[in-house]
Amino acid sequence: MRSIDVLIDGLGRVSDNVHAVLDGITADQLVHRPTPEANTIAWLVWHLTRAQDAQIADVAGTEQVWTSAGFHERFGLPFPPSASGYGQSSEEVGQVVAEPDLLREYYDATHDVSVEYLAALTDDDLDRVIDESWDPPVTLGVRLISIVDDDAQHVGQAAYVRGLVS
């Protein structure tokens, strides 16, 4: 098995979990907050997708699915196109409201682009330094592992909240 295949498998598991969280969910469940400051399922799925989309587009040298496929307009959120959830306030978290089918569609489009990008890589590509501002410098492999890890954490949080409201 190539290292790339492990990364693709990791993203596949995230995809399975995103679908499990969104399958049969209601609009009220999507925006439920266990505490007033907690993240909602809608925000968690949107954020994990935005972060993956932005980071894959950055390393691939492509436009983000968020803008290239018109999702920014379709979601109609009150944020600039560059917003991905990092550093957002509790109030902004509450502004992420979307239908489950739209969240799923955006996630699936981002997942497909991500897997397509990964499938074209070789294991040698993973050693390429992509960010020298860190010590040690960040390689493509480290960045991709970070994406899978971040996604897994956020989809786990969304699954937890889903369990509270089911």
LUMNULO-501442 format. One line per 5 residues: number of its first residue (from 1); their letters; for each residue x, y, z of N, C-alpha, C, O, CB. Coordinates in nm, 2 decimals. Glycine has a CB too. Layout:
<rs>
NUM> a> X Y Z X Y Z X Y Z X Y Z X Y Z  ...
</rs>
This chain:
<rs>
1> mrsid> 0.08 -0.12 0.00 0.00 0.00 0.00 0.09 0.12 0.00 0.19 0.13 0.08 -0.10 0.00 0.12  0.05 0.22 -0.09 0.13 0.35 -0.09 0.08 0.44 0.03 -0.03 0.42 0.07 0.11 0.41 -0.23  0.16 0.53 0.07 0.13 0.62 0.17 0.01 0.70 0.13 -0.08 0.74 0.21 0.24 0.72 0.20  0.00 0.74 0.00 -0.11 0.81 -0.05 -0.24 0.74 -0.03 -0.35 0.80 0.00 -0.09 0.84 -0.20  -0.24 0.61 -0.05 -0.36 0.53 -0.03 -0.41 0.53 0.12 -0.53 0.53 0.14 -0.33 0.38 -0.06
6> vlidg> -0.32 0.54 0.21 -0.35 0.56 0.35 -0.43 0.69 0.37 -0.53 0.70 0.44 -0.23 0.55 0.44  -0.38 0.80 0.31 -0.44 0.93 0.32 -0.58 0.93 0.26 -0.67 0.98 0.31 -0.35 1.04 0.26  -0.59 0.86 0.14 -0.72 0.85 0.08 -0.82 0.78 0.16 -0.93 0.81 0.17 -0.71 0.79 -0.06  -0.77 0.67 0.22 -0.85 0.59 0.31 -0.90 0.68 0.43 -1.02 0.67 0.47 -0.78 0.47 0.36  -0.81 0.75 0.49 -0.84 0.84 0.60 -0.95 0.94 0.56 -1.05 0.96 0.64 -0.72 0.92 0.65
11> lgrvs> -0.94 1.00 0.44 -1.05 1.09 0.40 -1.18 1.02 0.37 -1.28 1.07 0.39 -1.00 1.17 0.27  -1.17 0.90 0.32 -1.29 0.81 0.30 -1.36 0.79 0.43 -1.48 0.79 0.43 -1.25 0.68 0.23  -1.29 0.76 0.54 -1.35 0.74 0.67 -1.42 0.87 0.72 -1.53 0.86 0.77 -1.25 0.69 0.77  -1.36 0.98 0.70 -1.42 1.11 0.73 -1.55 1.12 0.65 -1.65 1.16 0.71 -1.32 1.23 0.70  -1.54 1.09 0.52 -1.66 1.10 0.44 -1.77 1.02 0.49 -1.89 1.06 0.50 -1.63 1.07 0.29
16> dnvha> -1.74 0.89 0.52 -1.85 0.80 0.58 -1.91 0.86 0.70 -2.03 0.86 0.72 -1.79 0.66 0.61  -1.83 0.92 0.79 -1.88 0.98 0.91 -1.96 1.11 0.89 -2.06 1.13 0.96 -1.77 1.01 1.01  -1.92 1.19 0.79 -1.99 1.31 0.76 -2.13 1.27 0.71 -2.23 1.32 0.75 -1.92 1.40 0.65  -2.14 1.17 0.62 -2.27 1.12 0.58 -2.35 1.06 0.69 -2.47 1.09 0.69 -2.25 1.01 0.47  -2.29 0.99 0.78 -2.37 0.93 0.89 -2.42 1.05 0.98 -2.54 1.03 1.03 -2.28 0.84 0.98
21> vldgi> -2.35 1.15 1.00 -2.40 1.27 1.08 -2.51 1.33 1.01 -2.61 1.37 1.08 -2.29 1.37 1.11  -2.51 1.35 0.88 -2.61 1.43 0.81 -2.73 1.35 0.76 -2.84 1.40 0.74 -2.55 1.49 0.68  -2.72 1.21 0.76 -2.83 1.13 0.71 -2.95 1.15 0.81 -2.94 1.11 0.92 -2.79 0.98 0.70  -3.06 1.19 0.75 -3.18 1.20 0.83 -3.19 1.31 0.93 -3.28 1.31 1.02 -3.21 1.07 0.90  -3.09 1.40 0.93 -3.09 1.51 1.03 -3.19 1.61 1.00 -3.23 1.64 0.88 -2.95 1.57 1.03
26> tadql> -3.24 1.68 1.10 -3.34 1.79 1.08 -3.27 1.92 1.09 -3.16 1.93 1.13 -3.45 1.78 1.19  -3.34 2.02 1.04 -3.29 2.16 1.05 -3.26 2.20 1.19 -3.16 2.27 1.22 -3.39 2.26 0.98  -3.35 2.17 1.28 -3.33 2.20 1.42 -3.21 2.13 1.48 -3.13 2.19 1.56 -3.46 2.16 1.51  -3.19 2.00 1.45 -3.07 1.93 1.50 -2.94 1.99 1.44 -2.84 1.99 1.52 -3.08 1.78 1.46  -2.94 2.04 1.32 -2.82 2.10 1.26 -2.77 2.22 1.34 -2.65 2.24 1.34 -2.85 2.13 1.12
31> vhrpt> -2.86 2.29 1.40 -2.83 2.42 1.46 -2.83 2.41 1.61 -2.82 2.51 1.68 -2.91 2.53 1.42  -2.86 2.29 1.67 -2.86 2.27 1.81 -2.73 2.30 1.87 -2.62 2.26 1.82 -2.91 2.13 1.85  -2.73 2.37 1.99 -2.61 2.40 2.06 -2.63 2.34 2.20 -2.71 2.38 2.28 -2.58 2.55 2.07  -2.54 2.24 2.24 -2.56 2.19 2.38 -2.54 2.29 2.49 -2.60 2.28 2.59 -2.45 2.08 2.39  -2.46 2.39 2.46 -2.44 2.51 2.55 -2.45 2.63 2.46 -2.43 2.62 2.34 -2.31 2.50 2.63
36> peant> -2.47 2.75 2.52 -2.49 2.87 2.43 -2.36 2.90 2.35 -2.38 2.96 2.24 -2.51 2.98 2.52  -2.25 2.86 2.39 -2.12 2.89 2.31 -2.07 2.77 2.23 -1.97 2.78 2.16 -2.02 2.93 2.41  -2.14 2.66 2.23 -2.09 2.54 2.16 -2.11 2.55 2.01 -2.19 2.63 1.96 -2.17 2.41 2.21  -2.03 2.47 1.94 -2.04 2.47 1.79 -2.16 2.38 1.76 -2.20 2.28 1.82 -1.91 2.41 1.73  -2.22 2.42 1.65 -2.34 2.34 1.59 -2.29 2.24 1.49 -2.17 2.25 1.45 -2.44 2.44 1.52
41> iawlv> -2.37 2.14 1.46 -2.33 2.04 1.36 -2.31 2.11 1.23 -2.22 2.08 1.16 -2.44 1.93 1.35  -2.40 2.21 1.20 -2.39 2.28 1.07 -2.26 2.35 1.06 -2.19 2.33 0.96 -2.51 2.38 1.05  -2.22 2.42 1.16 -2.09 2.48 1.16 -1.97 2.39 1.15 -1.88 2.41 1.08 -2.07 2.57 1.28  -1.98 2.28 1.23 -1.87 2.18 1.23 -1.85 2.12 1.09 -1.73 2.11 1.05 -1.90 2.07 1.33  -1.95 2.08 1.03 -1.94 2.02 0.89 -1.90 2.12 0.79 -1.81 2.10 0.71 -2.08 1.95 0.85
46> whltr> -1.95 2.24 0.80 -1.91 2.35 0.71 -1.76 2.38 0.73 -1.69 2.39 0.63 -2.00 2.48 0.73  -1.72 2.40 0.86 -1.58 2.43 0.89 -1.49 2.32 0.84 -1.38 2.36 0.78 -1.57 2.46 1.04  -1.52 2.20 0.87 -1.42 2.09 0.83 -1.41 2.09 0.68 -1.30 2.06 0.63 -1.46 1.96 0.89  -1.52 2.11 0.61 -1.51 2.11 0.47 -1.44 2.23 0.41 -1.36 2.22 0.32 -1.66 2.11 0.41  -1.46 2.35 0.47 -1.40 2.47 0.43 -1.24 2.46 0.45 -1.17 2.50 0.36 -1.45 2.60 0.51
51> aqdaq> -1.21 2.41 0.57 -1.06 2.39 0.60 -1.00 2.30 0.50 -0.89 2.32 0.45 -1.04 2.34 0.74  -1.06 2.18 0.47 -1.01 2.09 0.38 -1.00 2.15 0.24 -0.90 2.14 0.17 -1.09 1.96 0.37  -1.10 2.21 0.20 -1.11 2.28 0.06 -1.00 2.38 0.05 -0.93 2.38 -0.05 -1.25 2.34 0.04  -0.98 2.47 0.15 -0.88 2.57 0.14 -0.74 2.52 0.14 -0.66 2.56 0.06 -0.90 2.67 0.26  -0.72 2.42 0.22 -0.58 2.36 0.23 -0.54 2.28 0.11 -0.43 2.29 0.06 -0.57 2.28 0.35
56> iadva> -0.64 2.20 0.06 -0.61 2.12 -0.06 -0.59 2.22 -0.18 -0.50 2.20 -0.26 -0.73 2.02 -0.09  -0.67 2.32 -0.20 -0.66 2.41 -0.31 -0.52 2.48 -0.30 -0.46 2.50 -0.40 -0.77 2.52 -0.30  -0.48 2.51 -0.18 -0.35 2.58 -0.16 -0.23 2.49 -0.21 -0.15 2.54 -0.28 -0.33 2.62 -0.01  -0.23 2.37 -0.16 -0.12 2.28 -0.20 -0.13 2.23 -0.35 -0.03 2.20 -0.41 -0.11 2.16 -0.11  -0.25 2.23 -0.40 -0.27 2.19 -0.54 -0.25 2.30 -0.64 -0.24 2.28 -0.76 -0.41 2.12 -0.56
61> gteqv> -0.26 2.42 -0.59 -0.25 2.54 -0.67 -0.38 2.56 -0.76 -0.37 2.60 -0.87 -0.13 2.53 -0.77  -0.49 2.53 -0.70 -0.62 2.54 -0.77 -0.71 2.64 -0.69 -0.68 2.68 -0.58 -0.69 2.41 -0.78  -0.82 2.67 -0.75 -0.92 2.75 -0.68 -1.01 2.66 -0.59 -1.02 2.54 -0.62 -1.02 2.82 -0.79  -1.05 2.72 -0.48 -1.13 2.64 -0.39 -1.27 2.60 -0.45 -1.32 2.68 -0.53 -1.15 2.72 -0.26  -1.32 2.49 -0.42 -1.45 2.44 -0.46 -1.56 2.54 -0.41 -1.66 2.57 -0.48 -1.48 2.30 -0.40
66> wtsag> -1.53 2.60 -0.29 -1.63 2.70 -0.23 -1.66 2.81 -0.33 -1.78 2.85 -0.34 -1.56 2.75 -0.10  -1.56 2.86 -0.40 -1.59 2.97 -0.49 -1.60 2.92 -0.63 -1.69 2.97 -0.71 -1.47 3.07 -0.49  -1.52 2.82 -0.68 -1.53 2.78 -0.82 -1.66 2.71 -0.85 -1.70 2.71 -0.97 -1.41 2.68 -0.84  -1.72 2.64 -0.76 -1.85 2.57 -0.78 -1.97 2.65 -0.73 -2.08 2.60 -0.73 -1.84 2.43 -0.72  -1.95 2.77 -0.69 -2.06 2.86 -0.65 -2.12 2.83 -0.51 -2.23 2.88 -0.48 -2.17 2.85 -0.75
71> fherf> -2.05 2.75 -0.43 -2.11 2.72 -0.30 -2.11 2.85 -0.21 -2.20 2.86 -0.13 -2.03 2.62 -0.23  -2.02 2.94 -0.22 -2.02 3.06 -0.14 -2.15 3.13 -0.16 -2.22 3.18 -0.06 -1.90 3.15 -0.18  -2.20 3.15 -0.29 -2.32 3.21 -0.32 -2.44 3.13 -0.27 -2.54 3.18 -0.22 -2.33 3.24 -0.47  -2.44 3.00 -0.29 -2.55 2.91 -0.26 -2.57 2.91 -0.11 -2.69 2.90 -0.06 -2.52 2.77 -0.31  -2.47 2.91 -0.03 -2.49 2.91 0.12 -2.54 3.05 0.17 -2.62 3.05 0.26 -2.35 2.88 0.19
76> glpfp> -2.50 3.15 0.10 -2.54 3.29 0.14 -2.50 3.33 0.28 -2.58 3.40 0.35 -2.69 3.29 0.13  -2.39 3.28 0.33 -2.35 3.32 0.46 -2.29 3.46 0.47 -2.24 3.51 0.36 -2.24 3.22 0.52  -2.30 3.53 0.58 -2.26 3.67 0.59 -2.11 3.68 0.61 -2.07 3.77 0.68 -2.33 3.74 0.70  -2.03 3.60 0.55 -1.88 3.60 0.56 -1.82 3.62 0.42 -1.88 3.59 0.32 -1.83 3.47 0.63  -1.70 3.68 0.42 -1.63 3.69 0.30 -1.59 3.55 0.24 -1.59 3.45 0.32 -1.50 3.77 0.31
81> psasg> -1.57 3.54 0.11 -1.54 3.40 0.05 -1.42 3.33 0.12 -1.41 3.21 0.11 -1.51 3.42 -0.09  -1.33 3.41 0.18 -1.21 3.35 0.24 -1.24 3.29 0.37 -1.15 3.21 0.42 -1.10 3.45 0.25  -1.35 3.31 0.44 -1.38 3.26 0.57 -1.39 3.11 0.57 -1.45 3.05 0.48 -1.51 3.32 0.62  -1.33 3.05 0.67 -1.33 2.91 0.68 -1.37 2.86 0.82 -1.37 2.74 0.85 -1.20 2.85 0.64  -1.39 2.95 0.91 -1.43 2.92 1.04 -1.32 2.94 1.15 -1.35 2.95 1.27 -1.47 2.77 1.05
86> ygqss> -1.20 2.95 1.10 -1.09 2.97 1.20 -1.11 3.11 1.26 -1.13 3.21 1.20 -0.95 2.97 1.13  -1.11 3.11 1.40 -1.12 3.24 1.47 -1.26 3.30 1.47 -1.27 3.41 1.52 -1.02 3.33 1.41  -1.36 3.23 1.43 -1.49 3.28 1.43 -1.55 3.29 1.58 -1.52 3.20 1.66 -1.58 3.20 1.34  -1.63 3.39 1.60 -1.69 3.41 1.73 -1.81 3.31 1.74 -1.85 3.25 1.65 -1.74 3.55 1.75  -1.86 3.30 1.86 -1.98 3.22 1.89 -2.10 3.27 1.81 -2.18 3.19 1.76 -2.01 3.22 2.04
91> eevgq> -2.11 3.40 1.80 -2.22 3.46 1.72 -2.20 3.42 1.57 -2.30 3.38 1.51 -2.21 3.61 1.73  -2.08 3.42 1.52 -2.06 3.38 1.38 -2.09 3.23 1.36 -2.15 3.19 1.26 -1.92 3.41 1.33  -2.05 3.15 1.46 -2.09 3.00 1.45 -2.24 2.99 1.43 -2.28 2.91 1.35 -2.04 2.93 1.58  -2.32 3.06 1.51 -2.46 3.05 1.50 -2.52 3.10 1.37 -2.63 3.07 1.34 -2.52 3.13 1.61  -2.44 3.17 1.29 -2.49 3.22 1.16 -2.48 3.12 1.05 -2.53 3.14 0.94 -2.41 3.35 1.12
96> vvaep> -2.41 3.01 1.08 -2.40 2.90 0.97 -2.52 2.82 0.98 -2.53 2.73 1.07 -2.27 2.82 1.00  -2.61 2.84 0.89 -2.74 2.77 0.88 -2.75 2.72 0.73 -2.74 2.80 0.64 -2.86 2.86 0.92  -2.77 2.59 0.71 -2.78 2.54 0.58 -2.86 2.41 0.58 -2.87 2.34 0.69 -2.63 2.51 0.52  -2.91 2.38 0.47 -2.98 2.25 0.46 -2.88 2.14 0.46 -2.77 2.15 0.41 -3.07 2.25 0.32  -2.92 2.02 0.51 -2.83 1.91 0.51 -2.78 1.87 0.37 -2.67 1.83 0.36 -2.89 1.79 0.58
101> dllre> -2.87 1.87 0.28 -2.83 1.83 0.14 -2.73 1.93 0.08 -2.64 1.88 0.01 -2.95 1.83 0.05  -2.73 2.05 0.11 -2.63 2.15 0.06 -2.50 2.13 0.13 -2.39 2.13 0.07 -2.68 2.30 0.09  -2.50 2.10 0.26 -2.38 2.07 0.34 -2.31 1.94 0.28 -2.19 1.94 0.26 -2.40 2.05 0.49  -2.40 1.84 0.25 -2.35 1.72 0.20 -2.29 1.74 0.06 -2.18 1.68 0.02 -2.46 1.61 0.19  -2.36 1.81 -0.02 -2.31 1.84 -0.16 -2.18 1.91 -0.16 -2.09 1.87 -0.24 -2.42 1.92 -0.24
106> yydat> -2.16 2.01 -0.08 -2.04 2.08 -0.07 -1.93 1.99 -0.02 -1.82 1.99 -0.07 -2.05 2.21 0.02  -1.96 1.91 0.09 -1.86 1.82 0.14 -1.82 1.72 0.03 -1.70 1.70 0.01 -1.91 1.74 0.26  -1.91 1.66 -0.04 -1.88 1.56 -0.14 -1.80 1.62 -0.26 -1.71 1.55 -0.30 -2.01 1.50 -0.20  -1.83 1.74 -0.30 -1.75 1.80 -0.40 -1.61 1.82 -0.36 -1.51 1.80 -0.44 -1.82 1.93 -0.45  -1.59 1.87 -0.24 -1.46 1.89 -0.18 -1.38 1.76 -0.17 -1.27 1.75 -0.20 -1.46 1.96 -0.05
111> hdvsv> -1.45 1.66 -0.12 -1.39 1.53 -0.10 -1.34 1.47 -0.23 -1.23 1.42 -0.25 -1.49 1.43 -0.04  -1.43 1.48 -0.34 -1.39 1.43 -0.47 -1.27 1.50 -0.52 -1.18 1.44 -0.58 -1.51 1.45 -0.57  -1.26 1.63 -0.51 -1.14 1.71 -0.56 -1.02 1.67 -0.48 -0.91 1.66 -0.53 -1.17 1.86 -0.54  -1.04 1.65 -0.35 -0.93 1.61 -0.26 -0.87 1.48 -0.30 -0.75 1.46 -0.31 -0.97 1.61 -0.11  -0.96 1.38 -0.32 -0.91 1.24 -0.36 -0.85 1.24 -0.49 -0.75 1.18 -0.52 -1.03 1.15 -0.35
116> eylaa> -0.90 1.32 -0.59 -0.84 1.33 -0.72 -0.70 1.39 -0.71 -0.61 1.34 -0.78 -0.93 1.42 -0.81  -0.68 1.49 -0.63 -0.55 1.55 -0.61 -0.46 1.44 -0.55 -0.34 1.43 -0.60 -0.56 1.67 -0.52  -0.50 1.38 -0.44 -0.42 1.28 -0.38 -0.38 1.17 -0.47 -0.26 1.12 -0.47 -0.49 1.23 -0.25  -0.47 1.12 -0.55 -0.45 1.00 -0.63 -0.34 1.03 -0.74 -0.27 0.94 -0.79 -0.58 0.97 -0.71  -0.32 1.16 -0.77 -0.21 1.20 -0.87 -0.08 1.21 -0.80 0.02 1.23 -0.88 -0.25 1.33 -0.94
121> ltddd> -0.07 1.20 -0.67 0.06 1.22 -0.60 0.14 1.09 -0.60 0.08 0.98 -0.61 0.04 1.27 -0.46  0.27 1.10 -0.58 0.35 0.98 -0.55 0.40 1.00 -0.40 0.39 1.11 -0.34 0.48 0.97 -0.65  0.45 0.89 -0.35 0.50 0.90 -0.21 0.61 1.00 -0.20 0.63 1.06 -0.10 0.55 0.76 -0.17  0.69 1.01 -0.30 0.80 1.11 -0.30 0.75 1.25 -0.29 0.82 1.34 -0.23 0.89 1.10 -0.43  0.63 1.28 -0.34 0.57 1.41 -0.33 0.55 1.46 -0.19 0.55 1.57 -0.15 0.44 1.42 -0.41
126> ldrvi> 0.53 1.36 -0.10 0.50 1.39 0.04 0.61 1.46 0.12 0.59 1.52 0.22 0.46 1.26 0.11  0.74 1.44 0.07 0.85 1.50 0.13 0.88 1.65 0.09 0.96 1.71 0.14 0.97 1.42 0.10  0.80 1.70 -0.01 0.82 1.83 -0.06 0.78 1.93 0.05 0.68 1.92 0.11 0.73 1.86 -0.18  0.87 2.03 0.08 0.85 2.13 0.18 0.75 2.23 0.12 0.78 2.29 0.01 0.98 2.20 0.23  0.65 2.26 0.19 0.55 2.36 0.14 0.53 2.48 0.23 0.47 2.58 0.19 0.41 2.29 0.13
131> deswd> 0.59 2.48 0.34 0.59 2.60 0.43 0.71 2.60 0.52 0.73 2.52 0.61 0.46 2.59 0.52  0.80 2.70 0.49 0.92 2.71 0.56 0.91 2.80 0.68 1.01 2.83 0.75 1.03 2.76 0.47  0.79 2.85 0.71 0.78 2.95 0.82 0.77 2.87 0.96 0.77 2.94 1.06 0.65 3.03 0.81  0.77 2.74 0.96 0.77 2.66 1.08 0.91 2.60 1.10 0.98 2.58 1.00 0.66 2.55 1.07  0.94 2.56 1.22 1.06 2.49 1.25 1.02 2.36 1.32 0.98 2.36 1.44 1.16 2.57 1.34
136> ppvtl> 1.03 2.24 1.26 1.09 2.22 1.13 0.99 2.26 1.02 0.87 2.28 1.04 1.12 2.07 1.11  1.04 2.29 0.90 0.95 2.32 0.78 0.84 2.21 0.76 0.87 2.09 0.79 1.03 2.34 0.66  0.73 2.26 0.71 0.61 2.16 0.69 0.62 2.10 0.55 0.64 2.17 0.45 0.48 2.24 0.71  0.61 1.97 0.55 0.61 1.90 0.42 0.46 1.88 0.38 0.37 1.90 0.46 0.68 1.76 0.43  0.45 1.84 0.25 0.32 1.81 0.20 0.25 1.70 0.28 0.13 1.70 0.31 0.32 1.78 0.05
141> gvrli> 0.33 1.60 0.31 0.28 1.48 0.39 0.22 1.53 0.52 0.12 1.48 0.57 0.39 1.38 0.41  0.30 1.61 0.59 0.26 1.66 0.72 0.13 1.74 0.71 0.04 1.73 0.79 0.37 1.74 0.79  0.12 1.83 0.61 0.00 1.91 0.59 -0.12 1.82 0.56 -0.23 1.84 0.62 0.02 2.00 0.47  -0.11 1.71 0.48 -0.22 1.62 0.45 -0.26 1.54 0.57 -0.38 1.53 0.59 -0.18 1.53 0.34  -0.17 1.50 0.65 -0.20 1.43 0.78 -0.28 1.53 0.87 -0.38 1.49 0.93 -0.08 1.38 0.85
146> sivdd> -0.24 1.65 0.87 -0.31 1.75 0.95 -0.45 1.77 0.91 -0.54 1.78 0.99 -0.23 1.89 0.94  -0.48 1.77 0.78 -0.61 1.78 0.72 -0.70 1.67 0.77 -0.81 1.69 0.82 -0.61 1.79 0.57  -0.65 1.55 0.75 -0.72 1.43 0.79 -0.75 1.43 0.94 -0.86 1.40 0.99 -0.65 1.30 0.76  -0.65 1.47 1.02 -0.67 1.47 1.17 -0.77 1.58 1.21 -0.86 1.55 1.29 -0.53 1.51 1.23  -0.76 1.70 1.15 -0.86 1.80 1.18 -1.00 1.76 1.14 -1.09 1.78 1.22 -0.82 1.93 1.11
151> daqhv> -1.01 1.71 1.03 -1.15 1.66 0.98 -1.20 1.55 1.07 -1.32 1.56 1.11 -1.14 1.61 0.84  -1.12 1.46 1.11 -1.16 1.35 1.20 -1.21 1.40 1.34 -1.31 1.36 1.39 -1.05 1.25 1.22  -1.14 1.50 1.39 -1.18 1.56 1.52 -1.31 1.63 1.50 -1.40 1.61 1.59 -1.07 1.66 1.57  -1.33 1.71 1.40 -1.45 1.79 1.39 -1.57 1.70 1.35 -1.68 1.72 1.40 -1.44 1.89 1.28  -1.55 1.60 1.27 -1.67 1.51 1.24 -1.70 1.43 1.37 -1.82 1.39 1.39 -1.64 1.41 1.12
156> gqaay> -1.60 1.40 1.45 -1.63 1.33 1.58 -1.71 1.42 1.67 -1.80 1.37 1.74 -1.50 1.29 1.65  -1.68 1.55 1.67 -1.76 1.64 1.75 -1.90 1.65 1.70 -1.99 1.66 1.78 -1.69 1.78 1.75  -1.91 1.66 1.57 -2.05 1.66 1.51 -2.13 1.54 1.54 -2.25 1.55 1.57 -2.04 1.68 1.36  -2.06 1.42 1.54 -2.13 1.30 1.57 -2.17 1.30 1.72 -2.28 1.25 1.75 -2.04 1.18 1.55  -2.09 1.35 1.81 -2.13 1.36 1.95 -2.25 1.45 1.97 -2.35 1.41 2.03 -2.01 1.42 2.03
161> vrglv> -2.25 1.57 1.90 -2.37 1.65 1.92 -2.49 1.59 1.86 -2.60 1.60 1.91 -2.34 1.79 1.85  -2.47 1.52 1.74 -2.59 1.44 1.68 -2.64 1.34 1.78 -2.76 1.32 1.79 -2.54 1.37 1.55  -2.56 1.27 1.85 -2.60 1.18 1.95 -2.68 1.24 2.06 -2.77 1.18 2.12 -2.48 1.10 2.01  -2.65 1.36 2.10 -2.72 1.44 2.20 -2.86 1.47 2.16 -2.95 1.48 2.24 -2.65 1.56 2.25  -2.88 1.50 2.03 -3.01 1.55 1.98 -3.09 1.44 1.92 -3.21 1.47 1.87 -2.99 1.66 1.89
166> s> -3.04 1.32 1.90 -3.12 1.21 1.84 -3.22 1.15 1.93 -3.29 1.06 1.89 -3.03 1.11 1.78
</rs>
